[in-house]
Each structure stands twice: as C-alpha cells, then as structure tokens.
Amino acid sequence: MTQLPAVSLAAVPGRRMAILEIAKEVEKRGFPGIYGPSLSDNLALCEAIALVTERIEIGTSITPIYTRNVNDFAQTAGFIHEVSGGRFRFGIGVSHEPAMKRMGVTQGKPLADMRRFVEDLRAVPRAGEMPPIVLATLRDRMIRLAEKIGQGMVFANGARSHMGHSLAQLSDATRTGGGFFIGNMIPTTISDDEQAAMAVNRRTLTSYATLPNYRNYWKEAGYEQEMTDVETALAAGDMEAVAASLSDRWLADTTLFGSKAKVREGIEAWFDAGITTPIIVPSAVKGGQMQALQEFFDLWD
C-alpha cells in the first residue's frame, strides 16, 4: 500500500480562500497532514484550516519563537489545539540569525532559548491545554533536546543520506514508538523535464545555502566541498557561483525532482530513511503554488 506524504501549504495575500479550498481537497484525498511554513502567518492558516476540516493533522513548520511574546503564542496555540480537536502540532524553531536580525531580533543561544521558550509556554496561565510541541532540528544537540522537551522534530531540507546518523540521536523507543513526530520539509518539483525541475529546486535552496547553520549541517552530512565553494562565492559576492556550487548529488539528497515515477520512488525512500512524515513542498517548472499542487495531486491519480 502506498504511503502518502503530508503537504506544505502557504496562504499568500489574494489566495487565502483558495488555499482553504485546497486544504479541504487535501483532506478529502486522504493525505495525513498539512503544515504551514513560516512564510506569511502560519498560525492564522492553521486556525482557519482547523475550522474547515475535520480529520487531517495540521501544524506549523515552523514558527520562529522570537516573533511574538510567549503569552500570545500560548493563547493562540491553545485555541487552535482546542478548536481542532487535538489535531494541531505547534512546530517551533529559532530560525536563523540573518532573518531575525532583519526583524530587529537579537538571538541568544539556540538550545537555551528553545528550552526556556517551551518552559515558559507551558507555564502561561489560562491558555488551555497546549498542543504537542515539535522542534525544528538540523544537528544532533537540537535533536536530543526535541526528544527531551518535545513531542516531535521536523527538518527542512534535510539530507536523506544523513538521516541514519540524525535519527540515531533518538532512543529506540522514541524512534519506533509512533508517538514522536519525525518530519522533513522536502522541496519537490514534478516534471518530465528533469533538468528544468532541478533548476527550480536549486533556485529554491540557493538562499538556504547562504545561511551558516545550514552550511554547517550540510558539511556534517558529507558536502564539505560544496559548502566551502559556497563560502568562497559568498565572499566574492557572486550569487550565481553560489548556485553553481550546489552539486547534483547534493540536490538529489535534499530535494525531489523529475517524473511522477521518480518522485513517488523518492517519497518512499524518505519513508525508508526513517522520516515518518515527509512534507512535500511543491514547486512547478511553469506556474505558481496552485499549479504545483495540481501536479502533486496528479501523482496519485
């Protein structure tokens, strides 16, 4: 029996009602979950989806912990948890220093900040029961913290070949027990023109390669030469060279692209790697999010 992945949805201005209709279609087709990236207001999106669906799991993947005060987060998370009937997972992360700096936010130590945030969130009075907490993870220490203080973890753009190492940071009981969320956001472009699909995914991930946290993770995953080349290109201010430094081997390890058959095989490979909830982040060679979602639906028809 084919295992179905979850889907990433973002509600951009002008298409918010259309995305709610898509959410209902995702549930109707039997997909296990809908997860909203930090683009736009993903908490508002989860709240709206909770009210137009009945069964599907919903979650943020992720919400940066610095963008609101913890009391506000607790009230919103508690509300969505209650009105969704327990279907909501609150995915949180420290984001990345360059992104937070643009917002005027000064970060502390990621592990300490995350631990404190979760403690403070759960201590907010009169917010109701809190949903399961899912931590954004890349490297080993955050994975171990997710097991200690949360109910799940979620990667974005993880390397499939490195998942054996990453998931070995969890205890056997957590990894195999079924109650701990293990997800990964996977950029995906479906097209018989494989080179064009690869080009779309490479553009999607080029900006991530400018972030030190990601480069350190991908070096650890076996892509030290690619990331060293990226750093040389960044020092020269050459963004075209940044993209050119991202090898096909690296792209195939972190994204899905190509024909329907190849993408479906790739999704199965992510399940086999231990990711119990692959989250497809669809793009299209031609067209926007709606076209990409239709191509994703067509995988299963």
N, C-alpha and C positions, 0 to 999 in steps of 0.2 A: 504494500500500500504506500502510495506517495505521501511523504511528509510535506506539509505545507508550511512555508515560512510566514513570518509576520511582515507587515508593511509599514513603511515610514510615510507619513503624510504631513505636509506643512500648509498652513492656511495663510496665504498671502492676500493682501488687500485686493478686493474686487472679485475674489473667487472663494470666499469663505463659505457661502451657502452651497456652492458646488462641491466643495470638499466634504461637507457634511453628507451630501448625497452619495459621494464616493465611499465615505465611511460605512454607510448603510449597505452599499453594494459589497464592500469587503467582508462585512459580517455575513451577508446572505450567501456569499461564495464559500464560506467555511474557513476562512483564514483565522489563525489563532489570536492575532493581536494587531493593534495599531499603535505606533509610537511616534511622538512628535519631536523633531529636532529642536534645537534652541532657536532656530530661525523663527521670527515673529513670537507670538505669545502662546507657547505650547500648553501652558496650564489652562488658559481660556479654551483652547482647542479641545483638550481632554474633557473639560467640563461640558462643552457642547456635545461632543460625541457621546458622552455618558447619557445624555438626555434623549438622543435619537437612536440609540442601540439598546440591545437587551442582554447579550451574552458575551460579546467579544471583550477580551482584555484590552486595556488602554494604559498608556504610560508616557512619561516624558523621558526623552533620551538624548540629551539630558537638559536639566535646568541648572544654570550656574548658581551657586549658593550665595553669591555676593550681590545679586541684582535687586533683592528685596530684604526687608528685615525679617528675622526668623518668626516673629509673631504673625506677620502677614502670610508667610509661607505656610505656617501651621494651620491657620484658619482656612486657607484655600485648599490645602491638601486634605484636611479633614472633611471639608464639604464635598469634594469630588469623591473621596472614598465612600462617604455615606450615600450620596445620590446614585452612585454607580453600582451599589450593592456589593462593594468589595472588589470590583474589577480593576481598580486603579493601582498602578505601581508608580511611585514617585522616584524617578531617576534623577540623581543629583551629581554634580561634579564641580571641580574647582576651575574648569575651563582652562584658559591659557593666559599667561601674563600679558602678552601684547594686546589681546582682545579686551581684557579687563582694564588695562592702562588707558585704552581709548575711551573707556567709560568713566575714568577718574577713580578707579578702584585700585587700592594697594593691597596686594595679596600677602598673606603670611606664609607659614609653612603648610604645604598642601595636606599632609596627613593630620597635623594638629588642627588645622581649620576644619577639615571634614569631620573629625571626631567631635569637636566642640559643637559644630552645627547640628549634628544628629542628636547629641545630648540635649542641646537647647530646644530643638524642635519637639522632642518628646516631652519636654518639661513645660511647654506652653499650656496654661490652664484654659479650660472651657473651649477647646478646639475640637473635641470629639476624638474618636479613635483615629490613630494615624495609619496610613496605608503602609504596605511593605516598602522598605527603602532599598533602592538599587543604586549602587555606587558606580560612577564612571571609572573604568580601570584601563590601564595600559601595562604598567610594570608591577613587579612582584609585591612590593610592600603595600600598594593600594589594594591589590587582590586579596592579600591576607587580612587587611583591615575590613574589606567588604564582608568577608566571612565572619569576622568578629563582631561587627556592629550592625550589619545589614541583613537583608533577605535576598540579595542578588547582586550581580555585577553586569555591566554592559561595556563592551568595547565599541569603538568606532574606527573603522579602517584597520582592524587587526590583521596580522599576518597569519594565514592559516597554518603554515608550516611551523609556526612558533607556539601554536595553541597547546600542544602536548606539554611544553615547558610551563606555560602560564597556568594551565588548569591543574598541574601537579602541585601548585601552591595551596590548593584546597585539600581538605581532608577527604578521604574516600567517601565518608558518609554524606558530606555536603555535595560532592561532585555527582554522586549517583542516587541520592535520596529522592530527587524530584521536587523538593520544596524550595530549592535555591535557584533563582533566576540566573541563567547564563546566556547573555545575548551578545550580538555583534551587528553593528550597522554596516551594511555591505553596499558600496556604490555599484550599481548594476545598469548596464546598457545592453539591450537586446537588439541585434541586427545581424543580418547575413553578411553585411559589410563589416567584417571583424576589425579591420584597421580603423574604420571610422568610429566604431564602438570604443576601441581602445583609446582613440584620441579624446573622446568625450570624458572617459574616466580619468585620463591623465590630466586634463584641464581641471576636473573636479578636485583632484588630490594635490595639485601643484601648490595651492595656498597652504595646505596642511604641512607640506614639506618645509615651509618657511618657519614652522614652529619648533623651538628647541626640544620640547617634550616628545613630540612625535619623532623627530630625528634620532633622539636617544633611544627610543623604543625600537625603531626600525634597525638601528645599528645592532642592538642586542639581538634582534631577530635574524641577523645574518646579512644585512645590507649596508655594511660599513662603507664600502667603496662608493655606493650610490649617494649616501648621505654626506660623505666627505666631499664628493663632487658638487653636491647641492650647496654646501657651505662655501666652497670656492666661488661658485656662481653668485651666491648672495653677496659675498664680499665685493664682487665686481659690479653688483647692481644689475646683473643680467638675468632677467626672469625667463627668457627663452632658454637659456642654458640650464636653469633650474629644472624646467620641464624635461629637457633633453637628458638630464642626469637620471631620470626615473626609468629604470630598465623595464623591459617587457616582462622579465622574470619577476620583478618586484610587483608589477601591476597585476600579473596573474595570481599572485599570492594574496593580494589585498582587495581585489575587486572581481566582479563577474562581468563578462562581455562575450558577445558573439551570438551564434544561432540559438534558437529555442532549446534545442537538444543540449548544446554545450552549457547553457546557463542552468538548465534543470539538473544536469550532472554536477555542476558546480555547487548548487544548493545542497544536494545530497552529500557532497564532500564536506561541506561545512557542518552538517549534522554529524557525519562520521568523525570529524575533528573534535567533537565534544560540545559544540555550540548548540544548546537545546532550543534556542530561539534565534535563528538567523533573521535579521530585519533587513528586508530589501529596500534600498534607497534608489528608486528608479530615475533614470535619465533617458533621453531619447536622442538619436542622431539628428532627427528633424522634429522640432516641436518642443513644447514645454512639458510641465508636470502631467497634464491631462493625457497627452499623447503617450508619455512614458508609462503611465498607469494602465492605459488600454493595452499597450504592448505586454505589460506584465500579466494582465488578466488573460490575454491570448495564449500565454504559456500553458494554461491549464484547460483550455477548451478543446 
